[in-house]
Amino acid sequence: MQQQTPPVQTRVLIVGAGPAGLALAIELGQRKIPCLLIERNDRVGYAPRAKTTNVRTREHLRRWGIAEQLRAASPLGIDYPSNVVFCTRLSGQPLAKIENAMYCAPGKNPLYSEHAQWIPQYAVEDVLRAHAETLPSVELRFSAELASFTQGDAGVQAQVKDLRDGSFFSVQSDYLAGADGARSAVRSAIGATMSGSYGLSRNYNVVFRAPGLAQAHAHGPAIMYWQINGDVPSLIGPMDRGDTWFFMPTQMGEGQKLSAEEAPALIRQATGIDLPIEVLSTDEWVASRLIADKYSQRRVFLIGDACHLHPPFGGYGMNMGVADGVDLGWKLAAVLQGWGGQTLLDSYELERRPVHEFVMDEAVANHALLGKQLFQPGLEDSSEAGAQLRSQVGARIQVAKLREFNTLGVVLGYRYEGSPVIVPDGTPAPAPDFLNYLPSARPGGLAPHAWLHDGSSLYDHFGPGFTLLATGDADAKVLAQAQREAQALGVPLKVIRPQEPVLQQLYQARYTLIRPDQHVAWRADDWPDPDDLLFARICGRSHADIPSFA
């Protein structure tokens, strides 16, 4: 009789090795939590989709110690200007230019520790995968597809198919995370459904090689060129080394297709430039605004595109998936290490869903103003009337497209309002503003950033668990009391006391507790009474297992 292979044992099974799944694996791996990441493809980075790694995602990479690796992987060079040019076509007239879109310019900014980066998603995935493979508790298996799973009080039992030979193997885990994208099998298995608006537009993403294209126009270097014309309203831009570009005709008609054979002629028509073109790939995609009715069922969770989909305008999609992986990752680790409770896991959806709704609304608003909406008849005329019209359209673009390309208020200004593991302090929330980011240490928001006088980032001094930031005349006895309370519950806590006076102004409190994800959990001028069970609350613990500090 053939001996049955024992199941693979792990703490977390992650389905899908895109940016969200890799972020979750890294967050767990950095905390020494065993996890298995399975991916049905034979490698990461098949589809050339997202190209913006925003400020917040790069800050996570800095925390993981791989921001420099991503910087080095930039195919266009880290100093390549992140300008967005609006023109009638590459061979045509300029309309407007937005400089330093997405905040990609290198250099120190007091508001954040890392600038954004224009880099293809497949290059980002390569960096994330390479780092995940260095973490001893992380195992990656490609060409492996989730077949089914069941869950009970003790954990999750999954069946996985090895696509190389058709065999199956079992995986026993404490938790399962579905990072398996828009057609998520995990989402279907837990009975979650997507609702919202499907089919806002149909679009194509064409990747092609065109030697000499960068030198064939007079608009200067940019990360993307919006071509506003009546023929083929579209986006085009450099993507990788070797004269590799992307081309995106937007809002195509129902039933309209674009084959690899047809694409070169359409690119020449859109640009007005006749050069040899080699099409590398074509990818049809539909812009939608969809969100799952639930993000979890008992021990199974959804992250990334598995639970939210929206148009790519604003560069939010991949970055939201990474943030999902971070939020769920440190919370799963806390529970598995014994210092987090069920309420901490419940807070994943309670915190992330409002952020998803907010960002999705921004993306839909950006999608509503594309080339077709910006074009007006006569825009390409060489007459004085044509020049005046181009000036008017350019002025409209400068105002309307701020919301898409200057969005620090969205990228850094989101807040976890109403979370059960955040302790409100009674201060009013800053007004939402897509453009202007006002740092605030009000609980729920991102901890305000500062550069310290030794040149390091304040964030570099935060610990992997909670950080207690003491400013001004903080009492050493209070800091010792906080450490005792944290130690009694097994909560990892690092106490820091930087001397820069600006931190008192930024944090507006003697004591601030900052979570592993760099969000503020609590702040006050006085340490609470031990009976308030502060650490129990911010870690989602029940009162049943809390010792007395009296």
C-alpha positions as CSV (number, residue, x, y, z in Angstrom):
1,M,0.0,0.0,0.0
2,Q,1.3,3.4,-1.0
3,Q,2.1,5.6,2.1
4,Q,0.2,8.8,2.2
5,T,2.3,11.9,2.2
6,P,1.9,13.9,5.4
7,P,0.5,17.4,5.0
8,V,2.7,20.4,4.7
9,Q,2.6,22.3,8.1
10,T,2.7,26.1,8.1
11,R,1.1,28.9,10.1
12,V,-0.3,30.9,7.2
13,L,-1.0,29.7,3.6
14,I,-1.0,32.6,1.1
15,V,-2.6,32.1,-2.3
16,G,-1.2,34.4,-5.0
17,A,2.3,35.8,-5.3
18,G,1.5,39.2,-6.7
19,P,2.5,42.4,-4.7
20,A,-0.2,41.8,-2.0
21,G,0.7,38.2,-1.4
22,L,4.4,38.9,-1.4
23,A,3.9,41.8,1.0
24,L,2.0,39.6,3.4
25,A,4.7,36.9,3.2
26,I,7.4,39.4,3.9
27,E,5.5,41.0,6.8
28,L,5.1,37.5,8.3
29,G,8.6,36.4,7.4
30,Q,10.2,39.5,9.0
31,R,8.5,38.4,12.2
32,K,9.6,34.8,11.8
33,I,6.1,33.4,11.2
34,P,6.2,30.3,9.0
35,C,4.2,30.8,5.8
36,L,3.8,29.1,2.5
37,L,3.1,31.2,-0.6
38,I,1.7,29.4,-3.6
39,E,1.3,30.8,-7.1
40,R,-0.3,29.1,-10.1
41,N,2.1,30.7,-12.6
42,D,5.7,29.6,-12.9
43,R,7.1,32.9,-11.9
44,V,6.0,36.4,-10.7
45,G,5.5,39.4,-13.0
46,Y,3.7,38.2,-16.0
47,A,1.4,41.1,-16.7
48,P,3.0,44.6,-17.1
49,R,0.4,46.5,-15.2
50,A,1.1,49.0,-12.4
51,K,4.1,51.3,-12.8
52,T,3.9,53.6,-9.8
53,T,5.3,52.5,-6.4
54,N,4.1,55.3,-4.2
55,V,5.6,57.0,-1.2
56,R,3.9,54.8,1.3
57,T,4.8,51.5,-0.3
58,R,8.4,52.6,-0.6
59,E,8.3,53.4,3.1
60,H,7.3,49.8,3.8
61,L,10.2,48.7,1.6
62,R,12.5,50.9,3.7
63,R,11.1,49.2,6.8
64,W,11.8,45.8,5.2
65,G,15.4,46.9,4.3
66,I,14.9,46.7,0.5
67,A,14.2,50.3,-0.6
68,E,17.7,50.5,-2.1
69,Q,17.2,47.3,-4.0
70,L,14.1,48.7,-5.7
71,R,15.9,52.0,-6.4
72,A,18.7,50.0,-8.1
73,A,16.1,48.1,-10.2
74,S,14.7,51.2,-11.8
75,P,15.0,50.6,-15.6
76,L,14.9,54.3,-16.5
77,G,17.2,55.4,-13.7
78,I,16.1,56.8,-10.4
79,D,16.7,60.4,-11.6
80,Y,14.5,60.1,-14.6
81,P,12.0,63.0,-14.4
82,S,8.5,61.8,-13.4
83,N,6.8,64.4,-15.6
84,V,3.4,63.8,-17.2
85,V,3.0,65.6,-20.5
86,F,-0.4,66.3,-22.1
87,C,-0.2,66.9,-25.8
88,T,-2.3,66.5,-28.9
89,R,-0.1,63.6,-29.9
90,L,3.7,62.9,-29.7
91,S,4.2,64.6,-33.0
92,G,1.8,67.3,-32.1
93,Q,1.3,70.4,-29.9
94,P,1.9,70.6,-26.1
95,L,-1.0,71.2,-23.8
96,A,0.2,71.0,-20.2
97,K,2.9,69.4,-18.1
98,I,2.8,68.2,-14.5
99,E,6.2,67.9,-13.0
100,N,7.3,65.5,-10.3
101,A,4.0,63.5,-10.6
102,M,3.5,61.0,-7.7
103,Y,6.5,62.6,-5.8
104,C,9.1,60.5,-7.5
105,A,11.9,63.1,-7.3
106,P,14.8,61.8,-5.1
107,G,15.9,63.9,-2.1
108,K,14.7,64.4,1.4
109,N,11.2,65.6,2.0
110,P,10.2,66.3,5.6
111,L,6.8,64.7,5.0
112,Y,8.0,61.2,4.1
113,S,11.0,58.9,4.4
114,E,11.0,57.6,0.8
115,H,10.1,59.2,-2.5
116,A,7.9,57.3,-5.0
117,Q,9.3,55.5,-8.0
118,W,8.2,54.9,-11.6
119,I,9.0,51.2,-12.1
120,P,7.1,48.3,-13.8
121,Q,5.2,46.1,-11.5
122,Y,7.1,43.0,-12.6
123,A,10.4,44.6,-11.5
124,V,8.8,45.4,-8.1
125,E,7.6,41.8,-7.8
126,D,11.1,40.6,-8.6
127,V,12.6,42.6,-5.7
128,L,9.8,41.5,-3.3
129,R,10.2,37.8,-4.4
130,A,14.0,37.9,-4.0
131,H,13.7,39.3,-0.5
132,A,11.0,36.9,0.5
133,E,13.2,34.0,-0.6
134,T,15.9,35.2,1.9
135,L,13.5,34.9,4.9
136,P,13.9,31.5,6.5
137,S,10.3,31.1,7.6
138,V,8.9,31.9,4.1
139,E,8.5,29.2,1.4
140,L,7.4,30.0,-2.1
141,R,6.0,27.3,-4.5
142,F,5.3,28.3,-8.1
143,S,3.1,26.3,-10.5
144,A,1.0,25.4,-7.5
145,E,-2.8,26.1,-7.5
146,L,-5.3,26.0,-4.7
147,A,-7.8,23.2,-5.4
148,S,-10.0,23.4,-2.3
149,F,-9.9,24.0,1.5
150,T,-11.9,23.4,4.6
151,Q,-11.6,25.2,7.9
152,G,-12.4,24.4,11.5
153,D,-11.7,25.6,15.0
154,A,-8.1,24.2,14.8
155,G,-7.1,25.6,11.4
156,V,-7.4,25.3,7.7
157,Q,-6.8,22.2,5.6
158,A,-6.1,22.9,1.9
159,Q,-5.6,20.8,-1.1
160,V,-3.0,22.2,-3.6
161,K,-2.4,21.0,-7.2
162,D,1.1,20.9,-8.5
163,L,0.6,22.1,-12.1
164,R,3.9,20.6,-13.3
165,D,2.8,17.0,-12.8
166,G,-0.9,17.2,-11.8
167,S,-0.3,15.7,-8.4
168,F,-1.9,17.1,-5.2
169,F,-0.6,17.8,-1.8
170,S,-2.2,18.9,1.5
171,V,-1.4,22.0,3.5
172,Q,-2.3,22.4,7.2
173,S,-2.3,26.0,8.4
174,D,-3.7,28.2,11.1
175,Y,-4.9,30.8,8.6
176,L,-5.3,31.2,4.8
177,A,-5.1,34.5,2.9
178,G,-6.5,34.9,-0.6
179,A,-4.3,37.2,-2.6
180,D,-5.4,35.6,-5.8
181,G,-6.6,38.6,-7.7
182,A,-9.8,39.7,-9.5
183,R,-11.0,36.2,-10.2
184,S,-10.2,35.0,-6.7
185,A,-11.0,31.4,-6.0
186,V,-10.7,32.1,-2.3
187,R,-13.3,34.8,-2.5
188,S,-15.7,32.4,-4.2
189,A,-15.0,29.7,-1.6
190,I,-16.0,31.8,1.4
191,G,-19.1,33.1,-0.4
192,A,-18.0,36.7,-0.7
193,T,-19.4,38.6,-3.6
194,M,-18.3,41.8,-5.4
195,S,-20.7,44.7,-5.9
196,G,-20.4,48.1,-7.5
197,S,-20.0,49.2,-11.1
198,Y,-18.6,46.8,-13.6
199,G,-17.4,48.0,-17.1
200,L,-16.8,51.7,-16.6
201,S,-14.6,51.5,-19.7
202,R,-12.8,49.0,-21.9
203,N,-9.1,49.6,-22.5
204,Y,-5.9,47.9,-23.8
205,N,-2.4,47.9,-22.5
206,V,0.1,47.3,-25.3
207,V,3.8,46.8,-24.6
208,F,6.0,47.4,-27.6
209,R,9.6,48.1,-28.7
210,A,10.2,51.2,-30.9
211,P,13.9,52.2,-31.2
212,G,14.2,56.0,-31.6
213,L,10.8,56.9,-30.4
214,A,12.1,58.9,-27.4
215,Q,14.2,61.0,-29.9
216,A,11.4,61.4,-32.4
217,H,9.3,63.9,-30.5
218,A,10.0,67.4,-28.9
219,H,8.1,67.1,-25.6
220,G,11.1,66.1,-23.5
221,P,11.4,63.1,-21.1
222,A,8.3,62.1,-19.2
223,I,6.9,59.0,-17.6
224,M,3.7,59.2,-19.6
225,Y,2.2,61.3,-22.4
226,W,-1.5,61.8,-22.6
227,Q,-2.4,62.1,-26.3
228,I,-5.6,64.3,-26.6
229,N,-7.0,64.0,-30.1
230,G,-10.1,62.9,-31.9
231,D,-8.5,59.9,-33.5
232,V,-7.0,57.8,-30.8
233,P,-7.2,59.4,-27.3
234,S,-4.5,57.4,-25.4
235,L,-1.6,57.2,-23.0
236,I,1.9,56.3,-24.0
237,G,5.2,56.3,-22.2
238,P,8.6,54.6,-21.7
239,M,8.5,51.4,-19.5
240,D,11.8,49.6,-19.6
241,R,15.2,49.4,-21.1
242,G,15.7,48.6,-24.8
243,D,13.2,51.2,-26.1
244,T,10.3,49.4,-24.5
245,W,7.1,51.5,-24.2
246,F,3.5,51.1,-23.2
247,F,0.5,52.3,-25.2
248,M,-3.0,52.5,-23.7
249,P,-5.9,53.5,-25.9
250,T,-8.7,54.4,-23.4
251,Q,-12.5,54.0,-23.4
252,M,-12.6,51.8,-26.5
253,G,-16.0,51.0,-28.1
254,E,-18.0,48.0,-27.2
255,G,-16.8,45.0,-29.2
256,Q,-13.7,46.8,-30.4
257,K,-10.6,44.6,-30.3
258,L,-6.9,45.3,-30.7
259,S,-4.7,42.5,-31.9
260,A,-0.9,42.4,-31.9
261,E,-1.0,42.8,-35.7
262,E,-3.3,45.8,-35.6
263,A,-1.6,47.6,-32.7
264,P,1.4,49.2,-34.7
265,A,-0.9,51.0,-37.1
266,L,-3.0,52.4,-34.2
267,I,0.2,53.5,-32.3
268,R,1.4,55.3,-35.5
269,Q,-2.0,56.9,-35.9
270,A,-2.1,58.1,-32.3
271,T,1.4,59.4,-32.2
272,G,1.8,60.7,-35.8
273,I,5.3,59.1,-35.8
274,D,6.2,56.4,-38.4
275,L,8.8,54.1,-36.9
276,P,9.3,50.3,-36.8
277,I,7.3,48.8,-34.0
278,E,7.6,45.4,-32.4
279,V,4.6,44.4,-30.3
280,L,5.6,42.4,-27.2
281,S,2.2,41.9,-25.6
282,T,-1.4,43.1,-25.7
283,D,-3.7,43.0,-22.6
284,E,-7.3,43.9,-22.6
285,W,-8.7,45.2,-19.3
286,V,-12.0,46.6,-18.0
287,A,-12.1,49.5,-15.6
288,S,-14.6,48.8,-12.8
289,R,-15.4,49.8,-9.2
290,L,-16.1,46.7,-7.2
291,I,-15.7,45.8,-3.5
292,A,-16.4,42.5,-1.6
293,D,-19.2,42.3,0.8
294,K,-16.9,40.7,3.3
295,Y,-13.1,40.3,3.6
296,S,-13.0,37.2,5.8
297,Q,-14.7,34.1,7.0
298,R,-13.3,32.8,10.3
299,R,-9.7,31.8,9.5
300,V,-9.7,32.9,5.8
301,F,-9.0,36.5,4.7
302,L,-9.0,38.4,1.4
303,I,-6.4,41.0,0.4
304,G,-5.6,43.1,-2.7
305,D,-7.7,42.7,-5.9
306,A,-9.4,39.7,-4.3
307,C,-11.6,42.1,-2.4
308,H,-11.4,45.5,-4.2
309,L,-11.1,46.6,-7.8
310,H,-11.0,50.1,-9.3
311,P,-9.6,52.0,-12.3
312,P,-5.8,52.4,-12.3
313,F,-5.9,56.2,-12.6
314,G,-4.0,57.6,-9.7
315,G,-1.7,54.6,-9.3
316,Y,-3.4,53.2,-6.2
317,G,-4.2,49.6,-7.0
318,M,-0.9,47.7,-6.4
319,N,-0.1,50.0,-3.5
320,M,-3.4,49.3,-1.8
321,G,-2.7,45.6,-2.1
322,V,0.7,46.0,-0.4
323,A,-0.9,48.0,2.4
324,D,-3.5,45.2,2.9
325,G,-0.7,42.7,3.2
326,V,1.1,44.9,5.8
327,D,-2.1,45.4,7.9
328,L,-3.1,41.8,7.9
329,G,0.5,40.6,8.3
330,W,1.4,42.2,11.5
331,K,-2.0,41.4,13.0
332,L,-1.7,37.7,12.1
333,A,1.8,37.6,13.5
334,A,0.6,39.2,16.8
335,V,-2.1,36.6,17.2
336,L,0.2,33.7,16.3
337,Q,2.9,35.0,18.7
338,G,0.3,35.2,21.5
339,W,0.1,39.0,22.1
340,G,-2.8,39.8,19.8
341,G,-6.4,38.9,20.1
342,Q,-9.4,38.1,17.8
343,T,-10.4,41.8,17.9
344,L,-7.1,42.7,16.3
345,L,-7.9,40.3,13.3
346,D,-11.5,41.7,13.2
347,S,-10.0,45.2,12.8
348,Y,-8.4,44.3,9.5
349,E,-11.6,44.8,7.5
350,L,-12.9,47.6,9.8
351,E,-9.7,49.6,9.1
352,R,-9.1,48.8,5.5
353,R,-12.6,48.9,4.0
354,P,-13.1,52.7,4.6
355,V,-9.7,53.3,3.0
356,H,-10.6,51.2,0.0
357,E,-13.9,53.1,-0.4
358,F,-12.1,56.5,-0.2
359,V,-9.3,55.6,-2.6
360,M,-11.8,53.9,-5.1
361,D,-13.8,57.1,-5.2
362,E,-10.7,59.0,-6.0
363,A,-9.8,56.6,-8.8
364,V,-13.2,56.7,-10.3
365,A,-13.1,60.5,-10.3
366,N,-9.8,60.4,-12.1
367,H,-11.2,57.9,-14.6
368,A,-14.1,60.3,-15.4
369,L,-11.7,62.8,-17.1
370,L,-9.7,61.0,-19.8
371,G,-8.7,61.9,-23.3
372,K,-12.2,61.8,-24.8
373,Q,-13.5,64.2,-22.2
374,L,-10.6,66.6,-22.6
375,F,-10.7,66.7,-26.4
376,Q,-12.5,69.5,-28.2
377,P,-12.9,69.9,-32.0
378,G,-10.2,72.2,-33.4
379,L,-7.6,71.3,-30.7
380,E,-5.1,70.4,-33.4
381,D,-5.7,73.4,-35.7
382,S,-2.7,75.5,-36.5
383,S,-4.8,78.7,-36.4
384,E,-4.9,81.3,-33.6
385,A,-8.2,79.8,-32.5
386,G,-6.5,76.4,-32.2
387,A,-3.8,77.9,-30.1
388,Q,-6.3,79.6,-27.8
389,L,-8.3,76.4,-27.4
390,R,-5.1,74.5,-26.5
391,S,-4.3,77.1,-23.9
392,Q,-7.8,76.8,-22.4
393,V,-7.6,72.9,-22.4
394,G,-4.1,73.1,-20.8
395,A,-5.4,75.3,-18.0
396,R,-8.2,72.9,-17.3
397,I,-5.8,70.0,-17.2
398,Q,-3.5,71.8,-14.7
399,V,-6.4,72.1,-12.3
400,A,-8.4,68.9,-12.9
401,K,-5.4,66.5,-13.0
402,L,-3.9,67.6,-9.7
403,R,-6.3,65.1,-8.2
404,E,-4.6,62.3,-10.1
405,F,-0.9,63.2,-10.0
406,N,-0.4,65.3,-6.8
407,T,-2.2,63.1,-4.2
408,L,-0.1,63.1,-1.0
409,G,-3.3,63.8,0.9
410,V,-4.6,60.4,-0.3
411,V,-1.4,58.4,-0.1
412,L,-0.4,59.5,3.4
413,G,-3.5,61.1,4.8
414,Y,-5.8,58.1,5.1
415,R,-6.9,57.3,8.7
416,Y,-8.2,54.3,10.6
417,E,-11.3,56.0,12.1
418,G,-13.5,53.9,14.4
419,S,-11.1,51.0,14.8
420,P,-11.6,49.0,17.9
421,V,-7.8,48.9,18.4
422,I,-7.3,52.6,18.2
423,V,-7.8,54.8,21.2
424,P,-9.3,58.2,20.2
425,D,-8.1,61.3,22.0
426,G,-11.1,63.5,21.4
427,T,-9.4,65.8,18.9
428,P,-11.1,66.6,15.6
429,A,-9.9,64.8,12.5
430,P,-8.2,66.9,9.8
431,A,-10.5,67.6,6.8
432,P,-10.0,65.2,3.9
433,D,-7.8,66.7,1.2
434,F,-6.5,64.8,-1.8
435,L,-3.7,67.3,-2.4
436,N,-2.4,68.6,0.9
437,Y,-1.2,66.2,3.5
438,L,-1.3,67.6,7.0
439,P,0.8,65.4,9.4
440,S,-1.2,64.7,12.6
441,A,-0.4,62.3,15.5
442,R,-4.2,62.0,16.2
443,P,-4.7,58.3,16.8
444,G,-5.6,56.4,13.7
445,G,-3.4,58.4,11.4
446,L,0.1,57.8,10.1
447,A,2.8,58.8,12.6
448,P,4.2,62.2,11.4
449,H,7.6,61.8,9.8
450,A,10.7,63.8,10.6
451,W,14.4,63.8,9.7
452,L,16.5,63.6,12.8
453,H,19.7,65.7,13.2
454,D,21.9,62.7,12.5
455,G,20.4,62.4,9.0
456,S,18.3,59.4,9.8
457,S,14.5,59.1,9.5
458,L,12.4,59.0,12.6
459,Y,10.8,55.9,11.2
460,D,14.2,54.1,11.2
461,H,14.1,54.2,15.0
462,F,10.7,52.5,15.3
463,G,10.7,48.9,16.5
464,P,9.2,45.9,14.7
465,G,6.5,45.8,17.4
466,F,5.0,48.8,19.1
467,T,7.1,52.0,19.7
468,L,6.6,54.4,22.5
469,L,7.8,57.8,21.4
470,A,8.6,60.1,24.3
471,T,9.0,63.8,23.8
472,G,9.6,66.9,25.9
473,D,9.6,66.3,29.7
474,A,8.5,62.7,29.5
475,D,8.9,60.9,32.9
476,A,11.5,58.0,33.0
477,K,9.3,56.3,35.6
478,V,6.4,56.3,33.2
479,L,8.5,54.8,30.4
480,A,9.6,52.0,32.8
481,Q,5.9,51.4,33.8
482,A,4.9,51.2,30.1
483,Q,7.7,48.6,29.5
484,R,6.5,46.5,32.5
485,E,2.9,46.5,31.3
486,A,3.9,45.6,27.7
487,Q,6.2,42.8,29.0
488,A,3.5,41.3,31.2
489,L,1.3,40.8,28.1
490,G,4.2,39.7,25.8
491,V,3.8,42.8,23.7
492,P,7.0,43.8,21.9
493,L,7.7,47.5,22.8
494,K,10.6,49.8,22.0
495,V,10.9,53.1,23.8
496,I,12.6,56.0,22.0
497,R,13.3,59.5,23.2
498,P,14.7,61.6,20.3
499,Q,15.8,65.1,21.4
500,E,14.7,67.1,18.3
501,P,12.3,69.8,19.5
502,V,10.2,69.6,16.3
503,L,8.8,66.2,17.5
504,Q,6.9,67.9,20.4
505,Q,5.2,70.1,17.8
506,L,4.4,67.2,15.5
507,Y,3.1,64.8,18.1
508,Q,1.5,67.3,20.5
509,A,1.8,64.8,23.4
510,R,4.5,63.6,25.8
511,Y,3.7,59.9,25.0
512,T,2.7,58.3,21.7
513,L,2.2,54.6,21.0
514,I,2.9,53.7,17.4
515,R,1.9,50.4,15.9
516,P,4.1,48.1,13.8
517,D,2.6,49.6,10.6
518,Q,3.6,53.1,11.7
519,H,0.1,54.3,12.6
520,V,-0.6,56.0,15.9
521,A,-2.6,53.8,18.3
522,W,-2.7,56.2,21.3
523,R,-1.3,59.5,22.6
524,A,-1.6,61.6,25.7
525,D,0.4,63.7,28.1
526,D,-0.1,61.3,31.0
527,W,0.2,57.5,31.1
528,P,-3.2,55.9,31.9
529,D,-4.0,53.9,34.9
530,P,-3.0,50.3,34.7
531,D,-6.7,49.3,35.1
532,D,-7.3,51.0,31.7
533,L,-5.5,48.0,30.1
534,L,-4.1,50.1,27.3
535,F,-2.0,47.4,25.7
536,A,-4.8,44.9,25.9
537,R,-7.0,47.3,24.0
538,I,-4.6,48.2,21.2
539,C,-3.7,44.5,20.7
540,G,-7.4,43.4,20.6
541,R,-7.1,41.2,23.7
542,S,-10.0,40.2,25.9
543,H,-9.9,40.9,29.6
544,A,-10.0,37.3,30.6
545,D,-6.2,36.7,30.3
546,I,-5.0,40.1,31.4
547,P,-2.9,40.1,34.6
548,S,-3.2,42.8,37.2
549,F,-0.6,45.6,37.4
550,A,-1.8,46.9,40.8
